[in-house]
Amino acid sequence: MDLNANRKEQTLTIRVPGDLLSTNAEALLKEAGGLIDAADRTPQAWKILKLDLTAAKMVDSVGLNLIVTLLKRVQQRGGRMQIAYSSPNIFRTFTFTRLDKHVELVKVSTSQQPPLPEAPNAAPSPRRDLSA
Amino acid sequence: MNRWTSNWKGKIRLGWPPLGKNNRTRCSAEFRTLFVQLHAAEVHLERASVELEKQFLATSTELETLTRFGDEFVKQVETLVSLATGNECSNSTLSDAIQLVEQSTAFLVGCHQETDQMLELLRNYNAQIEHLLKVETELQSTMLPLKFVQTLFKQESAPLGHGIQEMFGALTHEIEELHNQVRDIFGTKFKQLEQTHETIGQVINQMVRQAQSLRQATAIHKAKIEASIETLKKEMTSNQQRDARLGQVSKDLADDVGQIVMGLQFQDIINQKLQHVRSALPQIEAKFNEFEAASDPAAASKPLQFLHQSCRLEAEQLQTAQAELAKVEASIQSGIQKVLGRLTETDSQCLSLGEFKLLTTSFDGMVQVLVEMIGEVRELVAATVASAAEAHEMLRPLGSLASDLTAIVRSMSSRIHLIGLNAQLQAARAAQDRRGAGLEVLSARTSEISEETNRISEQAATQLDAVAAGLAESVKTLGQLHADAQAQQTLMNEQGRTHEQALHAFRDNALETLRAMGASMDDIRTQTHRTLESVRFAEFHQVTLPALRTPLAAIAGVAEQWLEAHGAGTVQASLIDGFKRDYTMASEHRVYEGFASADGLSVSTAPTAESDANREIELFDDPPAGAEPALALPVGQTAETTPTVPDATPASASDLGANAELF
């Protein structure tokens, strides 16, 4: 899970590397919670939490629970949440569960997605930050 | 009067304009060319008809697949809506989870009540201990005169004998030791009692704080679940309209498909119409041969009149068939698009289900509420366990301390009592010596002080006994509360996890159905495209039918020219109704009647027995006013096998091609 903080826009971006499922949601929640706690200790407050789910094709019930938990945390500190997605299935899931009424859904076409991680010996390519 | 001369049999008729052999020959040649075209078109028609049948069949097959996808989709919609709107609320997944939460909440409320009772007792005990701490002052002030008594005993006994001095010396020594003992008790043991008092105060504060927090959380939690259950129950009662809507979706879809199926049955209709046209062609050709064989213009005009009328009639029938087929093609295509549109609309509605305020599967729905509540209750129970454990640990040593203190105070009390008795005894002995009057007084006073001190000590001991017993009972109660909370915690951990998994599985079922619906819609879109691609009747109605109609119209034109040129009328007095006998379709009859009335011919409107039989096998009749529209025939059923419905109003009978409202 990647975390990126953009101080100018007061945003915190958390990039999820794949699907949000019961097999990884609890671990991701702990990690995300830790990342947010660390961000909270820095002087600049963040107001927008961007969750990058462009690599995800599926979110199950436990994954949904993770998102709701993060959303409540964001709302408690008066912030708002954005979710970037590319899979139509993700959009359908969030619309059906009415999350779209409380988070901003941002569709990202696959061409805009950051490149896949390079092979270990290759030189790292610049990663696009959706929050930039 | 025109005069016509024909010489193809070498005869010349006077009174007609002389045209000569060449005109007849040219006319025949034109006819022959057109008949060749007609034959070629007929051959092509036969092949094209087979192809058309295949295309209809292909469309039917693709439609069947599309319908199957549509039916699967509707089932998925029903499942999804049923799950999301709580139709499954009565099932164990939700109700068991609710039961666990309610039971745990009731446990927490019970804990609060026990905690309140415990707090009241502890406050009571603490008050008693506070009172006990004042005993020191009371005892000190009661025993203070004993110090003076000690000195006075020494003074009064000094002039008396050595024996008496020794007696009172021992007494004063006991009094001294008593003072030391009291100092010890209040210096150490009662200090511990002070600490006990302080500890109990801390326990009380802590319990009050935790109880307040737990009580608030439990109250909020209880209100939340009661509100959620209440709202869900209300939603369920209003969900009955959902069933009607879902039923309407299925019905509407069935109607849409039914319309397309009716369109597909047009293949039989057009086959029949073309068969009728083709059955007329030999007769038409026979009339041409008759024309060629005719010896004079009068003999030739009759077959030409037949040719003129019959070819125009058949051309018009073909024109109608052409238009109907084009209409059917458009209707089928639009019907297919309508099916797609309806399913897409249903899918879109399912994504929002906007008419329902609360969905079990939404981010704030019953599943999420219950999952969160199980977590919250788990934390509350854990907090209760910790609180009970802490209080128990803090209070547990105090019970024995109080008991110890009681024993010490009782032993002090005994000692004081003995000192009193001893003082009385010494006083009695001193009284035997006339000089011991002062000692007697002192002894009496000592006895009084010791009685009073004894009383105070006994009282303190009794109170300490009660506090010790109370504290022991409280410790026991706290221990039990701790054990109960631990048991509840174990239950929450085991069953709570199970119910959480079941709730997530419930929601996952809905999400999986949603994903399947998305996949179904993709299949439906693809299949719609395939089905539309299979609807290729254009060549038949734009090429094949015109190829047959054109020569017929041309033959009629040539015949008309010839008849006009030779002064013969184009209209025959009696209508050639031989073809009419073959008509089975209402539109064929209408074309015939329209054609006949345009030509001013007499038309027999009285249905013959034969025409009645033919009319009885009409595919589609106009329903009586107010009746339901005609339903689609089951696949495989044709006009001949359709149960007969006598037509009371033949003029209004219509076949598929003329039923504009169907399209």
Contacts between the chains, C-beta under 8 A, distances in Angstrom:
chain1	res1	chain2	res2	distance
A	22	B	504	6.7
A	58	B	515	7.5
A	59	B	511	7.8
A	60	B	504	7.4
A	60	B	508	5.3
A	60	B	511	6.3
A	61	B	367	7.2
A	61	B	503	7.6
A	61	B	504	4.0
A	61	B	505	7.6
A	61	B	506	7.9
A	61	B	507	3.8
A	61	B	508	4.7
A	61	B	511	6.5
A	62	B	504	5.4
A	64	B	363	6.6
A	64	B	368	7.8
A	64	B	507	7.2
A	64	B	511	7.8
A	65	B	368	7.0
A	65	B	371	6.1
A	65	B	504	7.5
A	67	B	363	7.7
A	68	B	363	5.2
A	68	B	368	6.1
A	71	B	363	7.8
A	88	B	518	6.6
A	89	B	515	5.6
A	89	B	518	5.9
A	92	B	351	6.2
A	92	B	514	5.8
A	92	B	515	7.5
A	92	B	518	5.6
A	93	B	511	6.0
A	93	B	514	6.6
A	93	B	515	7.9
A	95	B	351	4.7
A	95	B	352	6.9
A	96	B	84	7.7
A	96	B	350	7.5
A	96	B	351	5.4
A	96	B	352	8.0
A	96	B	353	7.8
A	96	B	361	7.2
A	96	B	362	7.8
A	96	B	510	7.8
A	96	B	511	7.6
A	96	B	514	5.4
A	97	B	359	7.9
A	97	B	361	6.2
A	97	B	362	5.0
A	97	B	363	4.9
A	97	B	365	7.8
A	97	B	511	8.0
A	98	B	359	7.1
A	98	B	362	4.4
A	98	B	363	5.9
A	98	B	364	7.3
A	99	B	363	4.8
A	102	B	363	7.2
